[in-house]
Amino acid sequence: QVQLVESGGGLVQPGGSLRLSCAASRNIFSIYVMRWYRQAPGNQRELVAGITSGGSTNYADSVKGRFTLSRDNAKNTAYLQMNSLKPEDTAVYYCNVQHPVLGYDYWGQGTQVTVSS
Protein backbone atom coordinates (compact mmCIF):
# COMPACT_ATOMS: atom_id res chain seq x y z
CA GLN A 1 0.00 0.00 0.00
CA VAL A 2 1.17 3.51 -0.79
CA GLN A 3 -0.15 6.76 0.58
CA LEU A 4 0.26 9.92 -1.46
CA VAL A 5 -0.18 13.39 -0.01
CA GLU A 6 -0.33 16.44 -2.25
CA SER A 7 0.37 19.94 -1.02
CA GLY A 8 1.21 23.38 -2.36
CA GLY A 9 -2.06 24.37 -3.95
CA GLY A 10 -3.69 27.73 -3.43
CA LEU A 11 -4.89 30.94 -5.00
CA VAL A 12 -2.55 32.73 -7.38
CA GLN A 13 -2.91 35.55 -9.86
CA PRO A 14 -2.55 34.94 -13.59
CA GLY A 15 1.11 34.84 -14.51
CA GLY A 16 2.08 33.62 -11.07
CA SER A 17 3.74 30.41 -9.94
CA LEU A 18 3.06 27.53 -7.60
CA ARG A 19 4.94 24.38 -6.73
CA LEU A 20 2.95 21.29 -5.92
CA SER A 21 4.42 18.43 -3.94
CA CYS A 22 3.44 14.78 -3.83
CA ALA A 23 4.90 12.92 -0.87
CA ALA A 24 4.82 9.14 -0.92
CA SER A 25 4.77 6.97 2.17
CA ARG A 26 7.66 4.87 0.93
CA ASN A 27 10.36 4.80 -1.72
CA ILE A 28 8.52 4.10 -4.96
CA PHE A 29 9.57 6.65 -7.54
CA SER A 30 12.54 4.54 -8.58
CA ILE A 31 10.06 1.87 -9.69
CA TYR A 32 6.66 3.41 -10.35
CA VAL A 33 5.59 5.81 -13.06
CA MET A 34 4.44 9.05 -11.49
CA ARG A 35 1.85 11.33 -13.06
CA TRP A 36 0.03 14.56 -12.23
CA TYR A 37 -3.59 14.86 -13.31
CA ARG A 38 -6.06 17.68 -12.92
CA GLN A 39 -9.80 18.00 -12.96
CA ALA A 40 -11.71 21.22 -13.38
CA PRO A 41 -15.42 21.48 -12.48
CA GLY A 42 -17.54 19.85 -15.15
CA ASN A 43 -14.51 18.39 -16.92
CA GLN A 44 -12.96 14.97 -17.05
CA ARG A 45 -9.71 14.32 -15.27
CA GLU A 46 -6.83 15.02 -17.63
CA LEU A 47 -3.17 14.09 -17.65
CA VAL A 48 -0.86 17.02 -17.00
CA ALA A 49 2.60 15.47 -16.79
CA GLY A 50 4.36 12.20 -16.13
CA ILE A 51 7.80 10.87 -15.24
CA THR A 52 9.09 7.34 -15.58
CA SER A 53 11.34 5.56 -13.14
CA GLY A 54 14.19 6.35 -15.52
CA GLY A 55 13.44 10.06 -15.36
CA SER A 56 11.84 10.59 -18.76
CA THR A 57 9.13 13.22 -18.65
CA ASN A 58 6.16 14.08 -20.81
CA TYR A 59 3.71 16.96 -20.68
CA ALA A 60 0.30 17.88 -21.98
CA ASP A 61 0.53 20.37 -24.81
CA SER A 62 -1.38 22.89 -22.73
CA VAL A 63 1.37 23.05 -20.09
CA LYS A 64 4.56 22.49 -22.11
CA GLY A 65 7.11 25.17 -21.43
CA ARG A 66 5.29 26.32 -18.28
CA PHE A 67 5.21 23.27 -16.00
CA THR A 68 8.15 21.16 -14.88
CA LEU A 69 7.88 17.78 -13.20
CA SER A 70 10.72 16.58 -11.02
CA ARG A 71 11.29 14.23 -8.15
CA ASP A 72 13.60 13.67 -5.22
CA ASN A 73 13.88 9.93 -4.64
CA ALA A 74 15.67 10.42 -1.33
CA LYS A 75 12.67 12.37 -0.01
CA ASN A 76 10.06 10.16 -1.72
CA THR A 77 8.61 13.36 -3.14
CA ALA A 78 7.68 14.55 -6.60
CA TYR A 79 7.13 18.14 -7.57
CA LEU A 80 5.21 20.04 -10.19
CA GLN A 81 6.59 23.52 -10.72
CA MET A 82 3.91 25.61 -12.41
CA ASN A 83 4.86 28.95 -13.93
CA SER A 84 2.98 31.49 -16.01
CA LEU A 85 -0.27 30.20 -14.63
CA LYS A 86 -3.49 30.88 -16.49
CA PRO A 87 -7.11 30.88 -15.32
CA GLU A 88 -7.65 27.71 -17.34
CA ASP A 89 -5.13 25.95 -15.10
CA THR A 90 -7.66 26.17 -12.27
CA ALA A 91 -8.46 22.65 -11.13
CA VAL A 92 -7.91 20.07 -8.44
CA TYR A 93 -4.51 18.51 -9.05
CA TYR A 94 -3.92 14.86 -8.21
CA CYS A 95 -0.77 12.80 -8.11
CA ASN A 96 -0.85 9.20 -9.22
CA VAL A 97 1.70 6.42 -9.19
CA GLN A 98 1.39 3.26 -11.25
CA HIS A 99 3.37 0.04 -11.24
CA PRO A 100 4.84 -0.20 -14.74
CA VAL A 101 4.28 -3.94 -15.08
CA LEU A 102 1.41 -4.95 -12.81
CA GLY A 103 -0.60 -1.84 -13.57
CA TYR A 104 -2.12 -1.11 -10.18
CA ASP A 105 -2.03 2.47 -9.07
CA TYR A 106 -2.58 4.83 -6.16
CA TRP A 107 -4.02 8.32 -5.97
CA GLY A 108 -3.56 11.24 -3.67
CA GLN A 109 -6.47 13.24 -2.27
CA GLY A 110 -5.89 16.24 -4.53
CA THR A 111 -4.95 19.86 -3.98
CA GLN A 112 -6.89 22.85 -5.29
CA VAL A 113 -5.21 25.33 -7.59
CA THR A 114 -7.11 28.50 -8.40
CA VAL A 115 -5.76 31.06 -10.83
CA SER A 116 -7.71 34.28 -10.61
CA SER A 117 -7.23 38.00 -10.30
N, C-alpha and C positions, 0 to 999 in steps of 0.2 A: 504494500500500500504506500502511496505517496501523497503527501499533502502539499498543496501549492497555495501560497499566499501572495496576492498582488498588493501593491501599494504605490503611492506616488500620484494618484489621480487628483483632480481638482478643477478649479475654475481658472481659466487663463484667457487673456485677450488675444484676438487674432494677431498672428505674427509672433506670438510668444512660444515658449518652450516648456516641456515637462519631461521628466524621466520616470518611467514606470519600472518597477522592480517586481520580479517573480521569484520568491524564495521557496526552494524545495526542502522537504523534510529530510532528504538524504541525498547522497551523491549520485545523480542520475544523468546529468547533462553530458557526461562522457559516453553515454550509451544511447539515451533517448533522443529523438527529434523533438525540438522545442518550437512551439509556434505561438504567436500572438494573434488573437482574433478580436473583432469588435462587433458590436451590435447596437445599432441606433434604433430608436422607437419606430415600430412599424416595418422595420427591415429585417432581412435574414442576417444571421451571423456570417461575417465575411473574414477571410484570411487576410491578415495585415502583413505578416512577416514570419519567416521560419529560419531555423538554423539546425544543421545536422550535427551529429556527434563529431564529425570531422571539421566543423567550423564553416561549412559552406552556407551562405545566406541567400535568401530570395525575398523579394518584396512585391507587394501589390503595386500596380502601375500608379495608383493614386497617391502613394506615399514615397515612391522612389525619389531619392535625392533629399528627402526631408527627414525620414526616420532611419535610425540605425539600431540594429539588434546586435547585442553582444552578450557575453556571459562570463562569469567568473567561477570556474569549476571548484576552486578552493572554498568559495563561499556558498556553493550550491545556489547561486543566484543568477538570473538572466535579467537583462535590462532592455528597455526600449526607449531610446532617446528620440524625442519628437520635437522637431524644430519647425519654424514657419507654420505654426498650426493655423488651420482654417476652421470656420464654423462647421463645415461638413465632416470634420474629424470628431465631432461630438458623438460620443457613444460610450457604452460600457465596454471596457477592454478586459479580455480574458487571456490568461496564459494556459497553455495545453502542452502536455508532454505525451509522446506516443512511442511505444516500443517499436523499433524498426522492423522486427521480424514477426513478433507475435501479434502486434496490432492493437493491443489494449492501450487505453489512454486514461489520463487524469486531467481534471479541470480545476482551476482556481475559482474563487467566488466572484471575481470581477471587481474592477475599480472604475468609477465614473470619471470621464473626462468631458468637460464642458468648455467649449471655445466660444466666447461671446464678449461683446463690448458692453 
